[in-house]
Amino acid sequence: MFGTAPDNPLLYLIPLYGSVQSLGGIFALNYSTTNVLIASISSIVYAGLGGVALSMMFNNEKIMFSK
């Protein structure tokens, strides 16, 4: 039903793909703690980087007030 999760831990660094594969492995009761941690930590890092980039864009007046 869920398919098989990849064995390569580097694939879990891909933001959406890694999260989906981690959840699929958890629901199938066939997961690796290392892969789940890699996917979780990478998602938190990507969200943090996105938040920093967004705050930098909001602080830049050229981006906020351009027409």
C-alpha positions as CSV (number, residue, x, y, z in Angstrom):
1,M,0.0,0.0,0.0
2,F,2.7,2.5,0.9
3,G,5.6,1.2,-1.3
4,T,9.1,0.8,-0.1
5,A,11.2,3.5,1.5
6,P,14.6,4.2,-0.1
7,D,17.7,2.9,1.6
8,N,19.8,5.9,0.7
9,P,19.7,8.4,3.6
10,L,20.6,11.4,1.3
11,L,17.2,11.1,-0.3
12,Y,15.6,12.1,3.0
13,L,17.2,15.5,2.7
14,I,14.8,16.4,-0.1
15,P,12.2,18.6,1.7
16,L,8.8,17.1,0.6
17,Y,10.0,13.7,-0.6
18,G,11.9,12.9,2.6
19,S,8.9,13.7,4.8
20,V,6.5,11.7,2.8
21,Q,8.9,8.7,2.8
22,S,9.4,9.0,6.5
23,L,5.7,9.1,7.2
24,G,5.1,6.1,4.8
25,G,7.8,4.1,6.6
26,I,6.3,5.0,10.0
27,F,2.8,4.0,9.0
28,A,4.0,0.8,7.4
29,L,6.0,0.0,10.7
30,N,9.1,-0.3,8.6
31,Y,11.3,2.7,9.3
32,S,14.8,3.7,10.3
33,T,15.3,6.1,13.1
34,T,18.2,7.7,11.3
35,N,16.2,8.4,8.2
36,V,13.3,9.9,10.2
37,L,15.7,12.1,12.1
38,I,17.4,13.3,8.9
39,A,14.0,14.1,7.3
40,S,12.8,15.9,10.5
41,I,16.0,18.0,11.0
42,S,16.3,18.9,7.3
43,S,12.6,20.1,7.3
44,I,13.3,22.2,10.4
45,V,16.4,23.7,8.8
46,Y,14.6,24.4,5.5
47,A,11.7,26.1,7.3
48,G,14.2,28.2,9.3
49,L,16.1,29.2,6.1
50,G,12.8,30.1,4.5
51,G,11.8,32.2,7.5
52,V,15.0,34.1,7.4
53,A,14.7,34.7,3.7
54,L,11.1,35.9,4.1
55,S,12.1,38.3,6.9
56,M,14.9,39.7,4.8
57,M,12.5,40.3,2.0
58,F,10.0,42.1,4.3
59,N,12.8,44.3,5.6
60,N,13.8,45.3,2.1
61,E,11.8,48.4,1.1
62,K,12.4,47.8,-2.6
63,I,10.6,44.5,-2.5
64,M,7.8,45.7,-0.2
65,F,6.9,48.9,-2.1
66,S,7.6,48.1,-5.7
67,K,4.8,48.5,-8.2
